[in-house]
Amino acid sequence: PSHVSRHGAADLRVVASHVMRRFFAGCQQQRLHPRIALQRFATRSDGLLTRREFAEAMQAVGVCDTPRQYERPVSSSDLDVVFRTMAGQDNLISCATVLAQLRASGCAVPSEVTQYRDDAAERAIAHVGMALARRGLTPAQAFNLFDRQGSGCISMEEFRAAFHDMQIPGLTDVDIDRIAGCVDLDHNGLVTIQEFTEKFSVKEQEPSRPAVDEEAERVIQLVARAIQGRGLHVRQAFALFDIDGDKVVTAGEFREAFKKMKIPGLTDDDIDRILAAVDGDRNGVVSFAEFTSKFGV
């Protein structure tokens, strides 16, 4: 083949090994099994990947990112060459082929798909579950909205498209891919209604003892100190947040007020997590009592 004559067999092995090791390292950093990292970009029912999908999977875990000093960079042409060395006559590649190449490159790929505990993904899932509840959607209703083809299961493509349409504040493309990896419990590239309901149902048991987001609580204390440092009483601070004066703070007012405060180190993600922690009854607005319970002195 032409790509072999241009690079030489030895050079191809070096390039393939380097790309595979970068891919495996990226999967480990994102706490993804390589099979999941590949399957989330596969749109075919048989799970095979096209050249474009293979490249997207590689890029999503940082294979083409700027490498460390003295490390060889990976170009799009490198990905193209590696794909062609593994692709069949149909110009498609299977996950099994990539996993075999990973192991041939010295990567210790688990034989079974390991379900890593991804705390960031679990927090994002909880955030989405509350967002669905606030919109008056049961998990079954939300599933039907996601399942655009009406096939009884949600493809990864449908999953991403539905989340983009929902425009949930603070939810990034990385969050969506990590959520997909957690929700697809059997890792077949499709989400069933059982898997969807298992993850996005708002748990009603023990309502008086909600899960504590320790990071959000830490940031809340930082904000409370910032309010104190500006000489504001909690009622004055609430009035600043309640822009339209209707005695409750909406999500939009909450974010706008924090941005105006310009608290160093406070990110949009921090603000969304604070909102989720302060909105105790999860009705989408923050009352004075809820505000005082978190930011009062």
C-alpha positions as semicolon CSV with decimal commas, in nm:
position;residue;x (nm);y (nm);z (nm)
1;P;0,000;0,000;0,000
2;S;0,107;0,357;-0,069
3;H;0,117;0,459;0,296
4;V;0,357;0,173;0,372
5;S;0,593;0,265;0,087
6;R;0,602;0,630;0,194
7;H;0,677;0,568;0,560
8;G;0,830;0,221;0,569
9;A;0,705;-0,066;0,788
10;A;0,938;0,018;1,077
11;D;0,836;0,384;1,076
12;L;0,468;0,286;1,069
13;R;0,511;0,069;1,377
14;V;0,679;0,356;1,561
15;V;0,402;0,602;1,466
16;A;0,126;0,354;1,553
17;S;0,283;0,270;1,888
18;H;0,326;0,638;1,975
19;V;-0,034;0,724;1,881
20;M;-0,170;0,428;2,078
21;R;0,029;0,517;2,390
22;R;-0,092;0,877;2,370
23;F;-0,449;0,750;2,331
24;F;-0,419;0,516;2,630
25;A;-0,267;0,791;2,846
26;G;-0,552;1,025;2,752
27;C;-0,810;0,760;2,841
28;Q;-0,649;0,707;3,180
29;Q;-0,644;1,080;3,248
30;Q;-1,017;1,105;3,168
31;R;-1,089;0,781;3,356
32;L;-1,229;0,611;3,047
33;H;-1,183;0,256;2,931
34;P;-1,050;0,277;2,571
35;R;-1,351;0,085;2,442
36;I;-1,586;0,350;2,583
37;A;-1,367;0,630;2,446
38;L;-1,408;0,477;2,099
39;Q;-1,773;0,369;2,120
40;R;-1,901;0,712;2,212
41;F;-1,807;0,831;1,861
42;A;-1,936;0,525;1,673
43;T;-2,264;0,607;1,497
44;R;-2,307;0,278;1,309
45;S;-2,528;0,006;1,456
46;D;-2,242;-0,247;1,425
47;G;-2,009;-0,028;1,631
48;L;-1,747;0,010;1,356
49;L;-1,577;0,347;1,323
50;T;-1,514;0,554;1,014
51;R;-1,186;0,740;0,966
52;R;-1,347;1,064;1,087
53;E;-1,493;0,898;1,399
54;F;-1,158;0,736;1,478
55;A;-0,986;1,075;1,454
56;E;-1,254;1,238;1,673
57;A;-1,209;0,970;1,939
58;M;-0,832;1,024;1,939
59;Q;-0,864;1,402;1,956
60;A;-1,124;1,389;2,234
61;V;-0,872;1,240;2,477
62;G;-0,595;1,478;2,376
63;V;-0,386;1,266;2,140
64;C;-0,319;1,568;1,918
65;D;-0,273;1,818;2,201
66;T;0,061;1,994;2,241
67;P;0,293;1,729;2,389
68;R;0,535;1,765;2,675
69;Q;0,885;1,887;2,600
70;Y;1,087;1,641;2,390
71;E;0,777;1,433;2,313
72;R;0,688;1,381;1,950
73;P;0,362;1,558;1,846
74;V;0,082;1,365;1,674
75;S;-0,060;1,515;1,355
76;S;-0,385;1,448;1,172
77;S;-0,183;1,277;0,900
78;D;-0,037;1,041;1,165
79;L;-0,393;0,948;1,268
80;D;-0,483;0,892;0,904
81;V;-0,187;0,660;0,851
82;V;-0,256;0,463;1,171
83;F;-0,622;0,424;1,076
84;R;-0,538;0,289;0,732
85;T;-0,297;0,033;0,875
86;M;-0,578;-0,110;1,092
87;A;-0,885;-0,059;0,871
88;G;-1,041;-0,339;0,673
89;Q;-1,137;-0,339;0,306
90;D;-1,458;-0,153;0,394
91;N;-1,242;0,134;0,529
92;L;-1,385;0,082;0,877
93;I;-1,220;-0,013;1,202
94;S;-1,347;-0,211;1,501
95;C;-1,291;-0,136;1,868
96;A;-1,138;-0,484;1,905
97;T;-0,872;-0,398;1,645
98;V;-0,776;-0,079;1,828
99;L;-0,763;-0,260;2,163
100;A;-0,537;-0,525;2,011
101;Q;-0,308;-0,251;1,877
102;L;-0,301;-0,087;2,221
103;R;-0,188;-0,412;2,382
104;A;0,068;-0,467;2,105
105;S;0,205;-0,121;2,192
106;G;0,260;-0,224;2,553
107;C;-0,053;-0,065;2,704
108;A;-0,209;-0,261;2,993
109;V;-0,569;-0,251;2,871
110;P;-0,811;-0,433;3,108
111;S;-0,976;-0,731;2,942
112;E;-1,313;-0,620;3,079
113;V;-1,460;-0,271;3,059
114;T;-1,377;-0,114;3,393
115;Q;-1,645;0,113;3,535
116;Y;-1,441;0,387;3,691
117;R;-1,607;0,600;3,955
118;D;-1,612;0,940;3,792
119;D;-1,711;1,186;4,064
120;A;-1,723;1,481;3,824
121;A;-1,958;1,290;3,591
122;E;-2,179;1,186;3,884
123;R;-2,208;1,549;3,994
124;A;-2,298;1,650;3,637
125;I;-2,560;1,372;3,626
126;A;-2,715;1,499;3,949
127;H;-2,715;1,851;3,802
128;V;-2,895;1,725;3,489
129;G;-3,145;1,525;3,695
130;M;-3,241;1,838;3,888
131;A;-3,261;2,040;3,565
132;L;-3,504;1,785;3,419
133;A;-3,713;1,792;3,737
134;R;-3,726;2,172;3,730
135;R;-3,862;2,157;3,376
136;G;-4,138;1,925;3,491
137;L;-4,002;1,625;3,301
138;T;-4,007;1,274;3,438
139;P;-3,711;1,055;3,333
140;A;-3,944;0,863;3,098
141;Q;-4,061;1,186;2,931
142;A;-3,704;1,309;2,899
143;F;-3,601;0,974;2,749
144;N;-3,867;1,009;2,478
145;L;-3,731;1,356;2,393
146;F;-3,379;1,216;2,367
147;D;-3,490;0,915;2,160
148;R;-3,553;1,111;1,841
149;Q;-3,574;0,803;1,619
150;G;-3,826;0,633;1,848
151;S;-3,612;0,320;1,847
152;G;-3,640;0,252;2,220
153;C;-3,276;0,340;2,284
154;I;-3,063;0,653;2,256
155;S;-2,753;0,661;2,040
156;M;-2,453;0,865;2,147
157;E;-2,529;1,109;1,864
158;E;-2,887;1,158;1,989
159;F;-2,757;1,188;2,345
160;R;-2,524;1,477;2,260
161;A;-2,776;1,652;2,032
162;A;-3,046;1,646;2,301
163;F;-2,814;1,792;2,564
164;H;-2,706;2,069;2,329
165;D;-3,072;2,154;2,261
166;M;-3,146;2,169;2,634
167;Q;-2,874;2,433;2,688
168;I;-2,821;2,347;3,053
169;P;-2,599;2,622;3,202
170;G;-2,249;2,510;3,291
171;L;-2,272;2,178;3,102
172;T;-1,976;2,140;2,865
173;D;-1,915;1,894;2,580
174;V;-1,664;1,717;2,804
175;D;-1,934;1,682;3,072
176;I;-2,175;1,536;2,816
177;D;-1,924;1,273;2,701
178;R;-1,840;1,179;3,060
179;I;-2,210;1,151;3,143
180;A;-2,261;0,928;2,839
181;G;-1,983;0,697;2,959
182;C;-2,150;0,661;3,300
183;V;-2,510;0,625;3,178
184;D;-2,431;0,357;2,917
185;L;-2,398;0,089;3,184
186;D;-2,336;-0,205;2,949
187;H;-2,105;0,003;2,725
188;N;-2,270;-0,095;2,398
189;G;-2,291;0,261;2,265
190;L;-2,666;0,288;2,333
191;V;-2,866;0,408;2,633
192;T;-3,183;0,218;2,724
193;I;-3,473;0,364;2,921
194;Q;-3,366;0,152;3,218
195;E;-3,014;0,296;3,210
196;F;-3,149;0,648;3,160
197;T;-3,397;0,622;3,448
198;E;-3,137;0,467;3,679
199;K;-2,910;0,769;3,643
200;F;-3,146;1,064;3,600
201;S;-3,418;0,988;3,852
202;V;-3,409;1,243;4,134
203;K;-3,376;1,028;4,443
204;E;-3,662;1,092;4,685
205;Q;-3,552;0,878;4,973
206;E;-3,417;1,053;5,282
207;P;-3,512;1,405;5,166
208;S;-3,388;1,557;5,488
209;R;-3,035;1,431;5,422
210;P;-2,934;1,539;5,072
211;A;-2,592;1,452;4,943
212;V;-2,335;1,711;5,043
213;D;-2,117;1,858;4,771
214;E;-1,810;1,929;4,980
215;E;-1,646;2,139;4,709
216;A;-1,961;2,353;4,676
217;E;-1,971;2,399;5,054
218;R;-1,608;2,511;5,049
219;V;-1,682;2,769;4,779
220;I;-1,993;2,886;4,969
221;Q;-1,775;2,962;5,270
222;L;-1,541;3,156;5,041
223;V;-1,835;3,362;4,913
224;A;-1,971;3,418;5,264
225;R;-1,634;3,560;5,370
226;A;-1,629;3,781;5,059
227;I;-1,974;3,919;5,151
228;Q;-1,853;3,987;5,505
229;G;-1,536;4,148;5,377
230;R;-1,742;4,398;5,178
231;G;-1,932;4,500;5,490
232;L;-2,263;4,362;5,366
233;H;-2,535;4,224;5,593
234;V;-2,691;3,908;5,457
235;R;-3,017;4,094;5,385
236;Q;-2,827;4,357;5,186
237;A;-2,648;4,084;4,992
238;F;-2,980;3,913;4,915
239;A;-3,121;4,244;4,786
240;L;-2,826;4,276;4,550
241;F;-2,895;3,926;4,417
242;D;-3,273;3,982;4,391
243;I;-3,242;4,215;4,093
244;D;-3,616;4,244;4,018
245;G;-3,717;4,265;4,386
246;D;-3,963;3,975;4,381
247;K;-3,822;3,825;4,703
248;V;-3,664;3,525;4,531
249;V;-3,340;3,491;4,334
250;T;-3,369;3,315;4,000
251;A;-3,084;3,115;3,848
252;G;-3,018;3,401;3,605
253;E;-3,006;3,661;3,882
254;F;-2,783;3,432;4,088
255;R;-2,526;3,401;3,812
256;E;-2,543;3,769;3,716
257;A;-2,485;3,883;4,075
258;F;-2,185;3,657;4,121
259;K;-2,029;3,780;3,798
260;K;-2,069;4,139;3,914
261;M;-1,904;4,056;4,247
262;K;-1,591;3,939;4,059
263;I;-1,475;3,706;4,336
264;P;-1,122;3,586;4,244
265;G;-1,106;3,221;4,142
266;L;-1,485;3,175;4,116
267;T;-1,572;2,994;3,793
268;D;-1,905;2,945;3,615
269;D;-1,895;2,582;3,727
270;D;-1,852;2,695;4,088
271;I;-2,155;2,924;4,055
272;D;-2,376;2,644;3,921
273;R;-2,266;2,411;4,200
274;I;-2,334;2,679;4,461
275;L;-2,680;2,733;4,314
276;A;-2,756;2,361;4,334
277;A;-2,642;2,354;4,698
278;V;-2,829;2,671;4,804
279;D;-3,158;2,585;4,631
280;G;-3,262;2,344;4,906
281;D;-3,611;2,258;4,777
282;R;-3,487;2,238;4,417
283;N;-3,762;2,460;4,278
284;G;-3,527;2,665;4,061
285;V;-3,525;2,980;4,277
286;V;-3,347;3,078;4,600
287;S;-3,558;3,218;4,884
288;F;-3,430;3,454;5,153
289;A;-3,438;3,167;5,403
290;E;-3,229;2,946;5,175
291;F;-2,988;3,230;5,106
292;T;-2,949;3,306;5,479
293;S;-2,896;2,941;5,568
294;K;-2,586;2,933;5,346
295;F;-2,450;3,286;5,346
296;G;-2,572;3,422;5,681
297;V;-2,331;3,485;5,968
